Amino acid sequence: MKLNLNDVYSFNWDQLHYFEFDNIVAFDAFKSLNFNQEKSLNKSKADLNQQIQDFKKGLESLSESDQESYVYQKYYINEVIINEIQRIQRYSSVLSIFSFYESRLKSICNLIESEFEFKVKIKHLNNYEGDLNKYWNYLSKVFEIQTEKTESLFKPINEQKKIRNIIAHNDGITKEKIDAVQGLTLHKLGKNFKIEIDEGVYIGNLLQSIEVFISALLIEIDKRYITLKKK
């Protein structure tokens, strides 16, 4: 990606430079991991498909139904294993991304709390709406950043926490039919629905959304830092 120096923001709060660098490294690592996992999955699927095609060449004298029966007996378990690896990898990626995201918000709030003596501490805020909302409330209501450019970025990510919770607490199974999201498919499973993450689209979009939000957030934090230090 070509770097536009006009878009580079120079932080006044030195600690934010380290946060920004850590974020760049982490997001690049997540993107590489996602790419390599999908590449490995696609290769496994292609290899299995080739094995099936080679196997079917020796069954040409049989009827199509008999061929399918032999293929099923020999390779069905392999298909199930690949699909399970795919499910575990993609579910794990979502959990890891949200764990990282939450830890970054927690760290930045702790940094602010160590720098400024606000009467309201992080521990004083309730988290009945979840830790992400707690950290957002600290940033927007206690530290009082300007939210015009960040709230619209925060809310869509926060809504996806529901997907993370369904994966973490119920193995991707939900009784509710959740709103359509690009890269997610709901499969009917009795009275319930099973979440399937398609390709790398959902994970890629999630990473992009969080990266954009945190970048914008750090700038607003720095602006608020400047204002408070001038008082």
Biotite code that builds the C-alpha atoms (Angstrom):
import biotite.structure as struc

atoms = struc.array([
    struc.Atom([0.000, 0.000, 0.000], chain_id="A", res_id=1, res_name="MET", atom_name="CA", element="C"),
    struc.Atom([1.361, 3.410, -0.983], chain_id="A", res_id=2, res_name="LYS", atom_name="CA", element="C"),
    struc.Atom([1.805, 5.722, 1.980], chain_id="A", res_id=3, res_name="LEU", atom_name="CA", element="C"),
    struc.Atom([0.385, 9.220, 1.630], chain_id="A", res_id=4, res_name="ASN", atom_name="CA", element="C"),
    struc.Atom([2.373, 11.461, 3.971], chain_id="A", res_id=5, res_name="LEU", atom_name="CA", element="C"),
    struc.Atom([-0.456, 13.990, 3.981], chain_id="A", res_id=6, res_name="ASN", atom_name="CA", element="C"),
    struc.Atom([-2.607, 11.394, 5.774], chain_id="A", res_id=7, res_name="ASP", atom_name="CA", element="C"),
    struc.Atom([-0.057, 10.651, 8.502], chain_id="A", res_id=8, res_name="VAL", atom_name="CA", element="C"),
    struc.Atom([-1.070, 11.983, 11.895], chain_id="A", res_id=9, res_name="TYR", atom_name="CA", element="C"),
    struc.Atom([1.687, 12.987, 14.299], chain_id="A", res_id=10, res_name="SER", atom_name="CA", element="C"),
    struc.Atom([0.703, 12.228, 17.883], chain_id="A", res_id=11, res_name="PHE", atom_name="CA", element="C"),
    struc.Atom([1.445, 14.674, 20.663], chain_id="A", res_id=12, res_name="ASN", atom_name="CA", element="C"),
    struc.Atom([1.021, 11.973, 23.297], chain_id="A", res_id=13, res_name="TRP", atom_name="CA", element="C"),
    struc.Atom([4.122, 9.846, 22.758], chain_id="A", res_id=14, res_name="ASP", atom_name="CA", element="C"),
    struc.Atom([2.533, 6.671, 24.132], chain_id="A", res_id=15, res_name="GLN", atom_name="CA", element="C"),
    struc.Atom([0.061, 6.668, 21.260], chain_id="A", res_id=16, res_name="LEU", atom_name="CA", element="C"),
    struc.Atom([2.881, 6.146, 18.776], chain_id="A", res_id=17, res_name="HIS", atom_name="CA", element="C"),
    struc.Atom([3.576, 2.779, 20.420], chain_id="A", res_id=18, res_name="TYR", atom_name="CA", element="C"),
    struc.Atom([-0.106, 1.913, 20.369], chain_id="A", res_id=19, res_name="PHE", atom_name="CA", element="C"),
    struc.Atom([-0.303, 2.739, 16.691], chain_id="A", res_id=20, res_name="GLU", atom_name="CA", element="C"),
    struc.Atom([2.767, 0.653, 15.878], chain_id="A", res_id=21, res_name="PHE", atom_name="CA", element="C"),
    struc.Atom([1.451, -2.341, 17.851], chain_id="A", res_id=22, res_name="ASP", atom_name="CA", element="C"),
    struc.Atom([-1.859, -2.043, 16.027], chain_id="A", res_id=23, res_name="ASN", atom_name="CA", element="C"),
    struc.Atom([-0.198, -2.006, 12.599], chain_id="A", res_id=24, res_name="ILE", atom_name="CA", element="C"),
    struc.Atom([1.788, -5.127, 13.440], chain_id="A", res_id=25, res_name="VAL", atom_name="CA", element="C"),
    struc.Atom([-1.205, -6.939, 14.926], chain_id="A", res_id=26, res_name="ALA", atom_name="CA", element="C"),
    struc.Atom([-3.587, -6.181, 12.054], chain_id="A", res_id=27, res_name="PHE", atom_name="CA", element="C"),
    struc.Atom([-1.010, -7.207, 9.450], chain_id="A", res_id=28, res_name="ASP", atom_name="CA", element="C"),
    struc.Atom([-0.442, -10.435, 11.403], chain_id="A", res_id=29, res_name="ALA", atom_name="CA", element="C"),
    struc.Atom([-4.192, -11.166, 11.539], chain_id="A", res_id=30, res_name="PHE", atom_name="CA", element="C"),
    struc.Atom([-4.566, -10.481, 7.821], chain_id="A", res_id=31, res_name="LYS", atom_name="CA", element="C"),
    struc.Atom([-1.628, -12.751, 6.969], chain_id="A", res_id=32, res_name="SER", atom_name="CA", element="C"),
    struc.Atom([-2.979, -15.478, 9.221], chain_id="A", res_id=33, res_name="LEU", atom_name="CA", element="C"),
    struc.Atom([-6.420, -15.240, 7.630], chain_id="A", res_id=34, res_name="ASN", atom_name="CA", element="C"),
    struc.Atom([-4.940, -15.337, 4.128], chain_id="A", res_id=35, res_name="PHE", atom_name="CA", element="C"),
    struc.Atom([-2.688, -18.316, 4.874], chain_id="A", res_id=36, res_name="ASN", atom_name="CA", element="C"),
    struc.Atom([-5.483, -20.266, 6.552], chain_id="A", res_id=37, res_name="GLN", atom_name="CA", element="C"),
    struc.Atom([-7.798, -19.773, 3.591], chain_id="A", res_id=38, res_name="GLU", atom_name="CA", element="C"),
    struc.Atom([-4.997, -20.664, 1.184], chain_id="A", res_id=39, res_name="LYS", atom_name="CA", element="C"),
    struc.Atom([-4.305, -23.872, 3.109], chain_id="A", res_id=40, res_name="SER", atom_name="CA", element="C"),
    struc.Atom([-8.009, -24.775, 3.186], chain_id="A", res_id=41, res_name="LEU", atom_name="CA", element="C"),
    struc.Atom([-8.397, -24.204, -0.541], chain_id="A", res_id=42, res_name="ASN", atom_name="CA", element="C"),
    struc.Atom([-5.349, -26.377, -1.242], chain_id="A", res_id=43, res_name="LYS", atom_name="CA", element="C"),
    struc.Atom([-6.735, -29.171, 0.959], chain_id="A", res_id=44, res_name="SER", atom_name="CA", element="C"),
    struc.Atom([-10.063, -29.013, -0.871], chain_id="A", res_id=45, res_name="LYS", atom_name="CA", element="C"),
    struc.Atom([-8.370, -29.002, -4.280], chain_id="A", res_id=46, res_name="ALA", atom_name="CA", element="C"),
    struc.Atom([-6.125, -31.945, -3.316], chain_id="A", res_id=47, res_name="ASP", atom_name="CA", element="C"),
    struc.Atom([-9.101, -33.944, -2.082], chain_id="A", res_id=48, res_name="LEU", atom_name="CA", element="C"),
    struc.Atom([-11.078, -33.186, -5.227], chain_id="A", res_id=49, res_name="ASN", atom_name="CA", element="C"),
    struc.Atom([-8.144, -34.361, -7.336], chain_id="A", res_id=50, res_name="GLN", atom_name="CA", element="C"),
    struc.Atom([-7.911, -37.595, -5.329], chain_id="A", res_id=51, res_name="GLN", atom_name="CA", element="C"),
    struc.Atom([-11.612, -38.195, -5.903], chain_id="A", res_id=52, res_name="ILE", atom_name="CA", element="C"),
    struc.Atom([-11.320, -37.574, -9.636], chain_id="A", res_id=53, res_name="GLN", atom_name="CA", element="C"),
    struc.Atom([-8.330, -39.939, -9.879], chain_id="A", res_id=54, res_name="ASP", atom_name="CA", element="C"),
    struc.Atom([-10.196, -42.563, -7.863], chain_id="A", res_id=55, res_name="PHE", atom_name="CA", element="C"),
    struc.Atom([-13.280, -42.312, -10.100], chain_id="A", res_id=56, res_name="LYS", atom_name="CA", element="C"),
    struc.Atom([-11.169, -43.059, -13.184], chain_id="A", res_id=57, res_name="LYS", atom_name="CA", element="C"),
    struc.Atom([-10.886, -46.633, -11.943], chain_id="A", res_id=58, res_name="GLY", atom_name="CA", element="C"),
    struc.Atom([-14.640, -46.874, -11.537], chain_id="A", res_id=59, res_name="LEU", atom_name="CA", element="C"),
    struc.Atom([-15.686, -45.929, -15.073], chain_id="A", res_id=60, res_name="GLU", atom_name="CA", element="C"),
    struc.Atom([-17.190, -49.352, -15.729], chain_id="A", res_id=61, res_name="SER", atom_name="CA", element="C"),
    struc.Atom([-19.643, -48.844, -12.849], chain_id="A", res_id=62, res_name="LEU", atom_name="CA", element="C"),
    struc.Atom([-22.896, -46.917, -12.891], chain_id="A", res_id=63, res_name="SER", atom_name="CA", element="C"),
    struc.Atom([-22.884, -43.329, -11.698], chain_id="A", res_id=64, res_name="GLU", atom_name="CA", element="C"),
    struc.Atom([-24.752, -44.231, -8.517], chain_id="A", res_id=65, res_name="SER", atom_name="CA", element="C"),
    struc.Atom([-22.258, -46.992, -7.713], chain_id="A", res_id=66, res_name="ASP", atom_name="CA", element="C"),
    struc.Atom([-19.370, -44.618, -8.342], chain_id="A", res_id=67, res_name="GLN", atom_name="CA", element="C"),
    struc.Atom([-20.850, -42.081, -5.939], chain_id="A", res_id=68, res_name="GLU", atom_name="CA", element="C"),
    struc.Atom([-21.373, -44.804, -3.355], chain_id="A", res_id=69, res_name="SER", atom_name="CA", element="C"),
    struc.Atom([-17.707, -45.887, -3.502], chain_id="A", res_id=70, res_name="TYR", atom_name="CA", element="C"),
    struc.Atom([-16.516, -42.282, -3.395], chain_id="A", res_id=71, res_name="VAL", atom_name="CA", element="C"),
    struc.Atom([-18.746, -41.591, -0.391], chain_id="A", res_id=72, res_name="TYR", atom_name="CA", element="C"),
    struc.Atom([-17.427, -44.612, 1.502], chain_id="A", res_id=73, res_name="GLN", atom_name="CA", element="C"),
    struc.Atom([-13.791, -43.756, 0.797], chain_id="A", res_id=74, res_name="LYS", atom_name="CA", element="C"),
    struc.Atom([-13.706, -39.961, 1.032], chain_id="A", res_id=75, res_name="TYR", atom_name="CA", element="C"),
    struc.Atom([-16.710, -38.744, 3.036], chain_id="A", res_id=76, res_name="TYR", atom_name="CA", element="C"),
    struc.Atom([-14.740, -38.658, 6.295], chain_id="A", res_id=77, res_name="ILE", atom_name="CA", element="C"),
    struc.Atom([-12.036, -36.561, 4.602], chain_id="A", res_id=78, res_name="ASN", atom_name="CA", element="C"),
    struc.Atom([-14.643, -34.015, 3.493], chain_id="A", res_id=79, res_name="GLU", atom_name="CA", element="C"),
    struc.Atom([-16.086, -33.854, 7.010], chain_id="A", res_id=80, res_name="VAL", atom_name="CA", element="C"),
    struc.Atom([-12.631, -33.306, 8.513], chain_id="A", res_id=81, res_name="ILE", atom_name="CA", element="C"),
    struc.Atom([-11.791, -30.462, 6.103], chain_id="A", res_id=82, res_name="ILE", atom_name="CA", element="C"),
    struc.Atom([-15.141, -28.779, 6.788], chain_id="A", res_id=83, res_name="ASN", atom_name="CA", element="C"),
    struc.Atom([-14.560, -29.096, 10.537], chain_id="A", res_id=84, res_name="GLU", atom_name="CA", element="C"),
    struc.Atom([-11.059, -27.613, 10.236], chain_id="A", res_id=85, res_name="ILE", atom_name="CA", element="C"),
    struc.Atom([-12.594, -24.742, 8.272], chain_id="A", res_id=86, res_name="GLN", atom_name="CA", element="C"),
    struc.Atom([-15.260, -24.145, 10.916], chain_id="A", res_id=87, res_name="ARG", atom_name="CA", element="C"),
    struc.Atom([-12.778, -24.244, 13.811], chain_id="A", res_id=88, res_name="ILE", atom_name="CA", element="C"),
    struc.Atom([-10.290, -21.947, 12.068], chain_id="A", res_id=89, res_name="GLN", atom_name="CA", element="C"),
    struc.Atom([-12.854, -19.319, 11.163], chain_id="A", res_id=90, res_name="ARG", atom_name="CA", element="C"),
    struc.Atom([-14.594, -19.427, 14.541], chain_id="A", res_id=91, res_name="TYR", atom_name="CA", element="C"),
    struc.Atom([-11.200, -19.158, 16.264], chain_id="A", res_id=92, res_name="SER", atom_name="CA", element="C"),
    struc.Atom([-10.265, -16.163, 14.138], chain_id="A", res_id=93, res_name="SER", atom_name="CA", element="C"),
    struc.Atom([-13.407, -14.292, 15.189], chain_id="A", res_id=94, res_name="VAL", atom_name="CA", element="C"),
    struc.Atom([-12.738, -15.046, 18.863], chain_id="A", res_id=95, res_name="LEU", atom_name="CA", element="C"),
    struc.Atom([-9.086, -13.986, 18.586], chain_id="A", res_id=96, res_name="SER", atom_name="CA", element="C"),
    struc.Atom([-9.926, -10.742, 16.793], chain_id="A", res_id=97, res_name="ILE", atom_name="CA", element="C"),
    struc.Atom([-12.474, -9.700, 19.413], chain_id="A", res_id=98, res_name="PHE", atom_name="CA", element="C"),
    struc.Atom([-10.097, -10.669, 22.216], chain_id="A", res_id=99, res_name="SER", atom_name="CA", element="C"),
    struc.Atom([-7.434, -8.421, 20.690], chain_id="A", res_id=100, res_name="PHE", atom_name="CA", element="C"),
    struc.Atom([-9.934, -5.612, 20.081], chain_id="A", res_id=101, res_name="TYR", atom_name="CA", element="C"),
    struc.Atom([-11.218, -5.663, 23.648], chain_id="A", res_id=102, res_name="GLU", atom_name="CA", element="C"),
    struc.Atom([-7.688, -5.784, 25.063], chain_id="A", res_id=103, res_name="SER", atom_name="CA", element="C"),
    struc.Atom([-6.688, -2.727, 23.011], chain_id="A", res_id=104, res_name="ARG", atom_name="CA", element="C"),
    struc.Atom([-9.631, -0.707, 24.287], chain_id="A", res_id=105, res_name="LEU", atom_name="CA", element="C"),
    struc.Atom([-8.870, -1.803, 27.838], chain_id="A", res_id=106, res_name="LYS", atom_name="CA", element="C"),
    struc.Atom([-5.200, -0.859, 27.478], chain_id="A", res_id=107, res_name="SER", atom_name="CA", element="C"),
    struc.Atom([-5.920, 2.590, 26.098], chain_id="A", res_id=108, res_name="ILE", atom_name="CA", element="C"),
    struc.Atom([-8.430, 3.264, 28.885], chain_id="A", res_id=109, res_name="CYS", atom_name="CA", element="C"),
    struc.Atom([-5.867, 2.143, 31.474], chain_id="A", res_id=110, res_name="ASN", atom_name="CA", element="C"),
    struc.Atom([-3.297, 4.460, 29.907], chain_id="A", res_id=111, res_name="LEU", atom_name="CA", element="C"),
    struc.Atom([-5.683, 7.392, 30.128], chain_id="A", res_id=112, res_name="ILE", atom_name="CA", element="C"),
    struc.Atom([-6.560, 6.552, 33.723], chain_id="A", res_id=113, res_name="GLU", atom_name="CA", element="C"),
    struc.Atom([-2.882, 6.480, 34.681], chain_id="A", res_id=114, res_name="SER", atom_name="CA", element="C"),
    struc.Atom([-2.295, 9.876, 33.052], chain_id="A", res_id=115, res_name="GLU", atom_name="CA", element="C"),
    struc.Atom([-5.322, 11.801, 34.323], chain_id="A", res_id=116, res_name="PHE", atom_name="CA", element="C"),
    struc.Atom([-6.999, 11.942, 37.729], chain_id="A", res_id=117, res_name="GLU", atom_name="CA", element="C"),
    struc.Atom([-10.660, 11.625, 36.850], chain_id="A", res_id=118, res_name="PHE", atom_name="CA", element="C"),
    struc.Atom([-13.079, 11.027, 39.717], chain_id="A", res_id=119, res_name="LYS", atom_name="CA", element="C"),
    struc.Atom([-14.818, 8.267, 37.766], chain_id="A", res_id=120, res_name="VAL", atom_name="CA", element="C"),
    struc.Atom([-12.625, 5.203, 37.317], chain_id="A", res_id=121, res_name="LYS", atom_name="CA", element="C"),
    struc.Atom([-13.041, 2.352, 34.850], chain_id="A", res_id=122, res_name="ILE", atom_name="CA", element="C"),
    struc.Atom([-14.031, 0.027, 37.696], chain_id="A", res_id=123, res_name="LYS", atom_name="CA", element="C"),
    struc.Atom([-16.892, 2.371, 38.626], chain_id="A", res_id=124, res_name="HIS", atom_name="CA", element="C"),
    struc.Atom([-18.606, 1.844, 35.275], chain_id="A", res_id=125, res_name="LEU", atom_name="CA", element="C"),
    struc.Atom([-21.058, -1.026, 35.031], chain_id="A", res_id=126, res_name="ASN", atom_name="CA", element="C"),
    struc.Atom([-20.598, -3.576, 32.289], chain_id="A", res_id=127, res_name="ASN", atom_name="CA", element="C"),
    struc.Atom([-24.095, -4.987, 32.018], chain_id="A", res_id=128, res_name="TYR", atom_name="CA", element="C"),
    struc.Atom([-23.943, -4.071, 28.317], chain_id="A", res_id=129, res_name="GLU", atom_name="CA", element="C"),
    struc.Atom([-20.525, -5.706, 27.986], chain_id="A", res_id=130, res_name="GLY", atom_name="CA", element="C"),
    struc.Atom([-16.927, -4.603, 28.360], chain_id="A", res_id=131, res_name="ASP", atom_name="CA", element="C"),
    struc.Atom([-16.803, -2.956, 24.931], chain_id="A", res_id=132, res_name="LEU", atom_name="CA", element="C"),
    struc.Atom([-19.590, -0.563, 25.911], chain_id="A", res_id=133, res_name="ASN", atom_name="CA", element="C"),
    struc.Atom([-17.919, 0.053, 29.264], chain_id="A", res_id=134, res_name="LYS", atom_name="CA", element="C"),
    struc.Atom([-14.687, 1.157, 27.596], chain_id="A", res_id=135, res_name="TYR", atom_name="CA", element="C"),
    struc.Atom([-16.592, 3.227, 25.060], chain_id="A", res_id=136, res_name="TRP", atom_name="CA", element="C"),
    struc.Atom([-18.497, 4.978, 27.854], chain_id="A", res_id=137, res_name="ASN", atom_name="CA", element="C"),
    struc.Atom([-15.225, 5.726, 29.621], chain_id="A", res_id=138, res_name="TYR", atom_name="CA", element="C"),
    struc.Atom([-13.727, 7.231, 26.454], chain_id="A", res_id=139, res_name="LEU", atom_name="CA", element="C"),
    struc.Atom([-16.816, 9.204, 25.444], chain_id="A", res_id=140, res_name="SER", atom_name="CA", element="C"),
    struc.Atom([-18.305, 10.228, 28.810], chain_id="A", res_id=141, res_name="LYS", atom_name="CA", element="C"),
    struc.Atom([-15.378, 10.305, 31.247], chain_id="A", res_id=142, res_name="VAL", atom_name="CA", element="C"),
    struc.Atom([-12.433, 11.218, 29.021], chain_id="A", res_id=143, res_name="PHE", atom_name="CA", element="C"),
    struc.Atom([-14.901, 13.026, 26.731], chain_id="A", res_id=144, res_name="GLU", atom_name="CA", element="C"),
    struc.Atom([-13.440, 12.477, 23.276], chain_id="A", res_id=145, res_name="ILE", atom_name="CA", element="C"),
    struc.Atom([-15.298, 13.955, 20.326], chain_id="A", res_id=146, res_name="GLN", atom_name="CA", element="C"),
    struc.Atom([-17.473, 11.126, 18.988], chain_id="A", res_id=147, res_name="THR", atom_name="CA", element="C"),
    struc.Atom([-18.728, 12.547, 15.687], chain_id="A", res_id=148, res_name="GLU", atom_name="CA", element="C"),
    struc.Atom([-16.151, 10.576, 13.667], chain_id="A", res_id=149, res_name="LYS", atom_name="CA", element="C"),
    struc.Atom([-15.878, 7.472, 15.860], chain_id="A", res_id=150, res_name="THR", atom_name="CA", element="C"),
    struc.Atom([-19.302, 6.491, 17.182], chain_id="A", res_id=151, res_name="GLU", atom_name="CA", element="C"),
    struc.Atom([-20.567, 5.507, 13.736], chain_id="A", res_id=152, res_name="SER", atom_name="CA", element="C"),
    struc.Atom([-17.495, 3.260, 13.431], chain_id="A", res_id=153, res_name="LEU", atom_name="CA", element="C"),
    struc.Atom([-17.857, 1.748, 16.904], chain_id="A", res_id=154, res_name="PHE", atom_name="CA", element="C"),
    struc.Atom([-21.528, 0.755, 16.741], chain_id="A", res_id=155, res_name="LYS", atom_name="CA", element="C"),
    struc.Atom([-21.367, -1.690, 13.767], chain_id="A", res_id=156, res_name="PRO", atom_name="CA", element="C"),
    struc.Atom([-18.425, -3.515, 15.392], chain_id="A", res_id=157, res_name="ILE", atom_name="CA", element="C"),
    struc.Atom([-20.253, -3.647, 18.704], chain_id="A", res_id=158, res_name="ASN", atom_name="CA", element="C"),
    struc.Atom([-23.244, -5.229, 16.961], chain_id="A", res_id=159, res_name="GLU", atom_name="CA", element="C"),
    struc.Atom([-20.974, -8.014, 15.702], chain_id="A", res_id=160, res_name="GLN", atom_name="CA", element="C"),
    struc.Atom([-20.103, -8.890, 19.309], chain_id="A", res_id=161, res_name="LYS", atom_name="CA", element="C"),
    struc.Atom([-23.337, -10.886, 19.229], chain_id="A", res_id=162, res_name="LYS", atom_name="CA", element="C"),
    struc.Atom([-21.771, -13.184, 16.618], chain_id="A", res_id=163, res_name="ILE", atom_name="CA", element="C"),
    struc.Atom([-18.681, -13.591, 18.791], chain_id="A", res_id=164, res_name="ARG", atom_name="CA", element="C"),
    struc.Atom([-20.824, -14.478, 21.826], chain_id="A", res_id=165, res_name="ASN", atom_name="CA", element="C"),
    struc.Atom([-22.853, -17.071, 19.925], chain_id="A", res_id=166, res_name="ILE", atom_name="CA", element="C"),
    struc.Atom([-19.625, -18.703, 18.763], chain_id="A", res_id=167, res_name="ILE", atom_name="CA", element="C"),
    struc.Atom([-17.968, -18.544, 22.188], chain_id="A", res_id=168, res_name="ALA", atom_name="CA", element="C"),
    struc.Atom([-20.895, -19.645, 24.321], chain_id="A", res_id=169, res_name="HIS", atom_name="CA", element="C"),
    struc.Atom([-22.998, -21.844, 22.059], chain_id="A", res_id=170, res_name="ASN", atom_name="CA", element="C"),
    struc.Atom([-20.665, -23.166, 19.359], chain_id="A", res_id=171, res_name="ASP", atom_name="CA", element="C"),
    struc.Atom([-22.232, -20.975, 16.691], chain_id="A", res_id=172, res_name="GLY", atom_name="CA", element="C"),
    struc.Atom([-25.810, -22.131, 17.308], chain_id="A", res_id=173, res_name="ILE", atom_name="CA", element="C"),
    struc.Atom([-28.568, -19.586, 17.907], chain_id="A", res_id=174, res_name="THR", atom_name="CA", element="C"),
    struc.Atom([-32.329, -19.686, 18.352], chain_id="A", res_id=175, res_name="LYS", atom_name="CA", element="C"),
    struc.Atom([-32.652, -16.208, 16.839], chain_id="A", res_id=176, res_name="GLU", atom_name="CA", element="C"),
    struc.Atom([-32.410, -15.494, 13.149], chain_id="A", res_id=177, res_name="LYS", atom_name="CA", element="C"),
    struc.Atom([-29.763, -12.769, 13.184], chain_id="A", res_id=178, res_name="ILE", atom_name="CA", element="C"),
    struc.Atom([-29.636, -9.936, 10.669], chain_id="A", res_id=179, res_name="ASP", atom_name="CA", element="C"),
    struc.Atom([-27.906, -10.669, 7.370], chain_id="A", res_id=180, res_name="ALA", atom_name="CA", element="C"),
    struc.Atom([-24.208, -9.854, 7.339], chain_id="A", res_id=181, res_name="VAL", atom_name="CA", element="C"),
    struc.Atom([-21.885, -10.155, 4.351], chain_id="A", res_id=182, res_name="GLN", atom_name="CA", element="C"),
    struc.Atom([-19.842, -13.327, 4.705], chain_id="A", res_id=183, res_name="GLY", atom_name="CA", element="C"),
    struc.Atom([-22.203, -15.080, 7.130], chain_id="A", res_id=184, res_name="LEU", atom_name="CA", element="C"),
    struc.Atom([-24.731, -17.805, 6.336], chain_id="A", res_id=185, res_name="THR", atom_name="CA", element="C"),
    struc.Atom([-27.362, -19.238, 8.684], chain_id="A", res_id=186, res_name="LEU", atom_name="CA", element="C"),
    struc.Atom([-28.176, -22.931, 8.270], chain_id="A", res_id=187, res_name="HIS", atom_name="CA", element="C"),
    struc.Atom([-31.411, -24.293, 9.738], chain_id="A", res_id=188, res_name="LYS", atom_name="CA", element="C"),
    struc.Atom([-30.674, -26.861, 12.425], chain_id="A", res_id=189, res_name="LEU", atom_name="CA", element="C"),
    struc.Atom([-33.971, -28.136, 13.793], chain_id="A", res_id=190, res_name="GLY", atom_name="CA", element="C"),
    struc.Atom([-35.512, -25.166, 15.601], chain_id="A", res_id=191, res_name="LYS", atom_name="CA", element="C"),
    struc.Atom([-32.148, -23.390, 15.717], chain_id="A", res_id=192, res_name="ASN", atom_name="CA", element="C"),
    struc.Atom([-29.688, -21.807, 13.292], chain_id="A", res_id=193, res_name="PHE", atom_name="CA", element="C"),
    struc.Atom([-26.012, -22.612, 12.782], chain_id="A", res_id=194, res_name="LYS", atom_name="CA", element="C"),
    struc.Atom([-23.646, -19.790, 11.841], chain_id="A", res_id=195, res_name="ILE", atom_name="CA", element="C"),
    struc.Atom([-21.303, -20.511, 8.941], chain_id="A", res_id=196, res_name="GLU", atom_name="CA", element="C"),
    struc.Atom([-18.535, -18.078, 8.093], chain_id="A", res_id=197, res_name="ILE", atom_name="CA", element="C"),
    struc.Atom([-18.067, -17.964, 4.323], chain_id="A", res_id=198, res_name="ASP", atom_name="CA", element="C"),
    struc.Atom([-14.628, -17.627, 2.789], chain_id="A", res_id=199, res_name="GLU", atom_name="CA", element="C"),
    struc.Atom([-12.522, -14.877, 4.354], chain_id="A", res_id=200, res_name="GLY", atom_name="CA", element="C"),
    struc.Atom([-15.040, -12.120, 3.641], chain_id="A", res_id=201, res_name="VAL", atom_name="CA", element="C"),
    struc.Atom([-16.551, -11.729, 7.100], chain_id="A", res_id=202, res_name="TYR", atom_name="CA", element="C"),
    struc.Atom([-13.218, -11.924, 8.900], chain_id="A", res_id=203, res_name="ILE", atom_name="CA", element="C"),
    struc.Atom([-11.589, -9.534, 6.430], chain_id="A", res_id=204, res_name="GLY", atom_name="CA", element="C"),
    struc.Atom([-14.392, -6.991, 6.833], chain_id="A", res_id=205, res_name="ASN", atom_name="CA", element="C"),
    struc.Atom([-14.298, -7.313, 10.624], chain_id="A", res_id=206, res_name="LEU", atom_name="CA", element="C"),
    struc.Atom([-10.561, -6.658, 10.717], chain_id="A", res_id=207, res_name="LEU", atom_name="CA", element="C"),
    struc.Atom([-10.907, -3.682, 8.404], chain_id="A", res_id=208, res_name="GLN", atom_name="CA", element="C"),
    struc.Atom([-13.697, -2.157, 10.497], chain_id="A", res_id=209, res_name="SER", atom_name="CA", element="C"),
    struc.Atom([-11.758, -2.499, 13.747], chain_id="A", res_id=210, res_name="ILE", atom_name="CA", element="C"),
    struc.Atom([-8.553, -1.165, 12.183], chain_id="A", res_id=211, res_name="GLU", atom_name="CA", element="C"),
    struc.Atom([-10.299, 1.940, 10.836], chain_id="A", res_id=212, res_name="VAL", atom_name="CA", element="C"),
    struc.Atom([-12.078, 2.548, 14.146], chain_id="A", res_id=213, res_name="PHE", atom_name="CA", element="C"),
    struc.Atom([-8.977, 2.249, 16.322], chain_id="A", res_id=214, res_name="ILE", atom_name="CA", element="C"),
    struc.Atom([-6.973, 4.518, 14.008], chain_id="A", res_id=215, res_name="SER", atom_name="CA", element="C"),
    struc.Atom([-9.681, 7.184, 14.198], chain_id="A", res_id=216, res_name="ALA", atom_name="CA", element="C"),
    struc.Atom([-10.037, 6.657, 17.947], chain_id="A", res_id=217, res_name="LEU", atom_name="CA", element="C"),
    struc.Atom([-6.349, 7.253, 18.663], chain_id="A", res_id=218, res_name="LEU", atom_name="CA", element="C"),
    struc.Atom([-6.485, 10.561, 16.833], chain_id="A", res_id=219, res_name="ILE", atom_name="CA", element="C"),
    struc.Atom([-9.502, 11.701, 18.874], chain_id="A", res_id=220, res_name="GLU", atom_name="CA", element="C"),
    struc.Atom([-7.767, 10.587, 22.079], chain_id="A", res_id=221, res_name="ILE", atom_name="CA", element="C"),
    struc.Atom([-4.698, 12.620, 21.166], chain_id="A", res_id=222, res_name="ASP", atom_name="CA", element="C"),
    struc.Atom([-6.810, 15.697, 20.435], chain_id="A", res_id=223, res_name="LYS", atom_name="CA", element="C"),
    struc.Atom([-8.495, 15.382, 23.822], chain_id="A", res_id=224, res_name="ARG", atom_name="CA", element="C"),
    struc.Atom([-5.095, 14.880, 25.448], chain_id="A", res_id=225, res_name="TYR", atom_name="CA", element="C"),
    struc.Atom([-3.890, 18.175, 23.973], chain_id="A", res_id=226, res_name="ILE", atom_name="CA", element="C"),
    struc.Atom([-6.974, 20.010, 25.238], chain_id="A", res_id=227, res_name="THR", atom_name="CA", element="C"),
    struc.Atom([-6.646, 18.647, 28.779], chain_id="A", res_id=228, res_name="LEU", atom_name="CA", element="C"),
    struc.Atom([-2.922, 19.351, 28.996], chain_id="A", res_id=229, res_name="LYS", atom_name="CA", element="C"),
    struc.Atom([-3.512, 22.991, 28.060], chain_id="A", res_id=230, res_name="LYS", atom_name="CA", element="C"),
    struc.Atom([-5.827, 23.503, 31.054], chain_id="A", res_id=231, res_name="LYS", atom_name="CA", element="C"),
])
